[in-house]
Amino acid sequence: MPIDATSPYDDENIFAKILRGEIPSTTLYDDEWAYAFPDINPQAKLHVLVIPKGRYVSWDDFSAKASDAEIAGFIRAVGTVARQHNLVEPGYRLLANIGPHGGQEVPHLHVHLFGEEPLGPMIARR
């Protein structure tokens, strides 16, 4: 079900539970600001989710309320994960779904990182 990007944060969302260790995940990256793990339903040869450790519903919520250190730490974490997987060349895709029109399904900001294969057009052509 799509998420309203302006809703209050829900501490019972699946990513909050992963951060608390209530749901197991495979750690690909972990620091003060971010946590990365493989998507359980991969849509590409490589499909990693990177989430901030703060309580943010969406990119909009994060960009409006996060501290400069949180923003810098999260963005650096995404870049580090891409470099750790040798994705800079030939390239990769980042995707953040925001709100109902964007198809957001989990009310915790997350970035999808796709790579290790050609990914085709950004969105389906009409």
Secondary structure, DSSP 4 states (H G I P E B T S, - for coil): ----TTSPP-TTSHHHHHHTTSS----SEE-SSEEEEE-SS-SSSEEEEEEESS--SSHHHHHHHS-HHHHHHHHHHHHHHHHHTT-TTT--EEE---HHHHT--SSS--EEEEESS----SS---
